[in-house]
Amino acid sequence: MMNSKTRLETAWAFKEPDRVPIEMSIPDYAKGLPGADKIIEFVENDADNFVGVPLFDWGFMGLDCRQNEDEVIEDISGKYKRIRHSVETAAGEFYGITQRFYDVRDPNDFHWERRYIHINFALCRLSE
């Protein structure tokens, strides 16, 4: 059985790991909520922890990077802000867009509209 680091490195090498790597955690403040015991059990026994995996410990996916200042690209007063986050690397610029709702107090609770790395399915050819 592979550990989290070996599992992730195997997948990145386009080889088959023992299972798909899954990163998941639960914040301390949520551990006492109803149903949290099943999530805690999954996190402790089945999820992977990418802390200690070199490509997640520094930079951006293993590349030295410069974090750019966040840019508010839309602000709907009282509803949400759309924020563009970008990083510059030797491989180019990567960016993500999040929606942050005004009625949500937790700054870690937001919606990803676009992740830093995505696939344009219109350009992909799926094999059978």
Beta strands, then each sheet from edge to edge (+ up, - down):
strand 1: 65-67
strand 2: 71-76
strand 3: 80-89
strand 4: 92-101
strand 5: 111-114
sheet 1: 1+ 3- 2+
sheet 2: 1+ 3- 4+ 5-
end
